């Protein structure tokens, strides 16, 4: 039987494994196909950043003939680094929290150039606890060592990428191929030592290499080269995000000196068919697979087997991965980037593809976006419970293109119904379905953050992008999330085709106002990049773009282009990033926008209170008749009481509720209160079929009670709505 070894080559994240191999291993489990997986990135990092690893590293660095002044200082302090590294790594793995006290005294760690920014960040430490401050100082310490590696050992090194430039916009294989003909680098040798150990242990017949990003590509090929030279009988397949987007038109046969198969899009059926071809060479049936035949690259998709439904692919399996050895670092600058790098997250997907699937900058012609298939909430919760049991971690990052609001609602209700304690975050579209009540529900289920694309905060350009949102709508939705206590991160874009300088500055003003009123907490500017499989790439003339139509022999996704406006959008990069940095820290809102740029910019034409007016606009009081009424609070204590006024006495029911933060009470007349007590129980989140607004109204009226509208907008109900009586 085929035995499989799956791995992700260096480097992706330090704090959590990239999930692709865990997804495929979970699928292979459903077919009883044995497999072992590894994250070689974290294994290389741990080998390098250890006492013996640093001793070896400094020996290598000292061979460099012209080190920078910073590197000279680090080398001079090498004993301090080698004596502290093991303790720091264990601390960042969460296993030695008391070391934080020593680190925070700022005489424990050796310091080089990265610590120069400390004075600028002193204000930030005021809101940080000892553990967080120590993590940040330890991060600076590691970054100093990273600078030494780049300067004296391997200039391709980066904690979350390796030789990324060789994978970016590599329309030909030449540069990467030439690099592979050179002697392996110091870091290459660390990787190959570990790979050799794992191959010796596992003894696989098939190796699957997941390449999610350009920064994994070089290490993937270096690993494959080693395997072909030393264990040529092993077959090698490559898949993942990079091949899926970049290698679809691959024609350079030299690639297959290293790799036997390259699979595209969903990997389950392609891998299954590759296994059958290995076990039976006459099978000759493949699913979305590139391979070499008679010296030429061919694409084979002659399998009649359909892709599996998302309910059939199994639960991601993180076994074999060194989950307790990942290291959490802290980047103060960006709150969402901090979440990305701090703590371990189990990764799941709510839905395959994107339910919107229209954005003109996105690869919507490719199956990973185009084919939309949600997973039922009960199956998602089953997988959540399985992963908590398997990993001991209850943090989840749903890695959707854009999580559907209806499915998020169903998932939140299922989490609350099952009483699962989880923390989770995901990517969304800022659409109007995210009402105040839905955001309150998501928060109650454990949602702590969302990220979404505002892109260009201009209604003209949002329409051209076909984003399906407006700036005003974004303001209201971000307000709803923020008021519910959910952090909001925004993806921001500049340089979209036909975008004017005026629109760039007006977009910045919109972003400034959103941070100033507090509805955004995090953001990141990206310059528009044209991809071959997006509507802009496929129909450039519709968007005022002239693109390079050459098709390279290797990677083909990022495409060179010219915008008919002729504007140099790159010049805005520094000013946009610098202003955002300050806005994220709640300062400099009163600076004129001109102060962020060293060249003349147009004055914004956006009213200074545009966002404030948008978020202060009252929500509609109208409730859809089919909206579900759900109570997410606890069971009240109910007692009879009376109220007297001017000689009249009324019988009342008193409800006392105990929220997590406070207790509160409401009163209703007895008849209405008795009806409402039964309705509250039926509306509990534990009830699988809550009543709709119309059903409530009908039931109320059939009991002979008075005006339902008056009751619905009464003071007791308003109180309950603020504590979790939700309209969904």
PyMOL commands that set and color helices and strands:
alter all, ss='L'
color gray80, all
select helices_A, chain A and resi 20-30+40-48+51-61+69-76+78-92+99-104+113-125+130-153+164-166+174-180+186-202+214-230+241-246+253-257+267-279+310-312+323-325+335-341+367-370+377-391+405-418+436-444+459-465+471-484+501-517+535-538+540-543+569-584+593-596+610-616+670-682+693-702+708-712+715-723
alter helices_A, ss='H'
color red, helices_A
select strands_A, chain A and resi 4-8+35-39+157-158+161-162+206-210+235-239+261-263+289-293+296-300+346-348+351-352+373-374+395-398+423-428+447-455+487-494+522-527+530-531+545-547+558-559+561-563+629-631+637-645+648-658+663-669+725-727
alter strands_A, ss='S'
color yellow, strands_A
deselect
rebuild
show_as cartoon
